[in-house]
Amino acid sequence: MAHASSAPGIVVLSASPNVATSTTRRAVSRLFDHVAAQGGGAGHRIIDVPLLPGLAAPDRASAGPELEAALRATETASLILAATPVYKGSYPGLFKHFIDLVDYRALVGVPVGLLASGGSDRHALVIEHQLRPLFSFFQAQVLATGVFVTSRHVEADGRVEAEIDERLRRLAHEIVVALGYAPALTAHRVRDAA
């Protein structure tokens, strides 16, 4: 299912099938705390990709109304955050199937943030080896900072390990800059502003 926190300037494509207990979703929540703190006024809409009705559609022409609405929201977003758990070294197949239905011309130049979670740090390169090339194919503007988290980095009560929280803060700043809410800062100024 999808829900909106306000007008969807940012679309979060969440590939986690376990919304209530998702490490990915907890990291997304913390990221948007930082976006708000840095003046990011864009609303965001979370699309829980694995829960979309009709996701088994073999092609775009077969997409039902809810799936079509999610695809259109993705194609018209001001910015996309791809947030996915890692299974067997890559993003889930349902996430890839959803992306396969997106019009390849729609994401040209669109800023895309990358966030992934996994059971151990062994999966950390999924951002560079799987997600970044996927969105580069669409000629999207993939943001520089990708964030990988495990359940030990992001606690169930919302606490985030300091090093990971700094990466989330940096990604939040890149999101705010990409949307035009703040000027770009050098790396040392981002740390000082925190």
N, C-alpha and C positions, 0 to 999 in steps of 0.2 A: 504494500500500500504506500501511498505518498501522502505527505502532509506538508503544509506550508506554515512558516512562522510569520511571514508577511509576503509582499509581492516578490516573486522569484527572480531576483537579479542573479543570484548564484543558485545553481542546481547541484546538489550533492547526489552523486550516483553511489549509493551504498550497496555493496555486494554481499553484505552479511545477512545470512538467513535467520540469525538469532538476535533480533532487535533488542530484547530486554537485557541480555547478558553480553552484548557485543563489546569487545575491547575496541574495535574499530569505531563504533558509535560513541564510546566514551571519549576517544581521542578527538573525534569530530566536534563533540560538544565543547571540549577544552579549546580547540582551535577557534571556534566561533566566540568564545569568551574573549580571546585575544583580538579577534577581528573587531568586535564591538568596542573594546578598550582603546583600540587604535583609530577609532573614528569611522570604521567601515559601516556605512549606513545602509548598504544593500540588504534586502531581505534574502532569505534562502529557503529553498524547498528541498526536502529530502525525498528521494525516490528510492524505496527499498526494492531494488531490482528483482531479487529472487521471489518476492511476494506479488509481483505484478500479474494480474489475471491475463491469461492468453499469451504468456511469454513463449509458449511452445510454437507460436505461429512460424511457419517455415519461411515466410517472406513478409515484406512490408504491406503488400496488398491484402494479406490475410490478417493483419493486426486488428484486434478489437478496439473499441473506443478508449478504454483505460490505457492500454499499451500505446496506442497512437498518441494520446495526450502526453504520456511520459516522453515519448520520442520527440514530439514537437517542443516540449519544454526544454529538453536537452539541446535541441537544434537552435533554439532562440535565446538561450541563456547568455547573460553577460560574462559569466565565468562558470566553469565546471570544476567541481572537486570530485575526483575519482577516489573513493575510499573503499578498500577491499581487503578482506582476509586472504591469506595465502594458503592454498592447498596444493601439496605435492609440487612445490616450486613455482606455482603460477597463480593467476587470478582464477576464480571459478568459471566454469563453462557457461553458466547462465549469464554472467556478466558479459562475457565475450559475445554470446548470442545477441544480447541487447545491443551492444556496440555495433555488431554486424548489421543491424537494422537501421542504424543512424545514417542519414544521407551524408556521404563522404565529403560533399561540398560545403556542408553547413558549419563545420568547425574550423574552417580556414581562418587563422589569426585569433581564434578565441582563446583567452587565457585558461589554462588547465592546471590545477594543483593536484599533487599526487600524495596519497596517504595509504599505507598498507599496514596490516598487522599479521603476526604469525606466532607460532608456538615457541620459536627460538630465533636467535640472531642469524642462524644459518640461512634464513630466507630474506635477509635484508636487501640483497641485490635485486630482488624482484622489481623494485622501482626502476633501476637503471636498465635491467635486461628484458623486462616484460612491459611495464606500463609506459615508460618514456617512449620506446619505439612505437607502441600502439598509437599513442596520440600524435606522435611525429608523422605517422602515415597520413593522418588527417590534416597535416600542416597547421595544427593548433600551436599556440604559443605556450609551450610547457614551462611552468615556473621553475626556477632554479633549485629551490629547496624541496626535496621530497622527504617525507617523514615515515620512518618504519618504527612500529611499536610492538611490544609483547605485553602480556598480561602483567608482568612484573614492572613494566614501565608506567602503566596506567592502572591504578587500583580501582576496585569496584566502587569505592566511596568518592571517586573523582580526583584523588591526589595523583599527581604526575611527577615522575622522576625529573630532577632539575635539568639535566642535559636534554632530555626529550622535550621538556617544557620550553626550553630555549629554542629548539628547532621549530616547535609549533608556533612560537612567537615570531620567528623569522618568516615562516610560511605565511602567517597572518599578515605580516607587513607587506610581503610580496602581493598578497591578494588585495590589500587596501590600495597599494600603488597601482596595480593593474586596473583597478576599477576607478582610478582617478581621485581617490579620497585623500591621498597624501603624496608628497614628493618622495622620490627614492632617497634612501640614506645609505651611507657607506656602512660596512659591516660593524665597525667599532661604534658608530652612532646608534645603530639598532640596539646593541647591547646596553649602551649608556641610557637609552630612552626607556629601557625596561624597568 
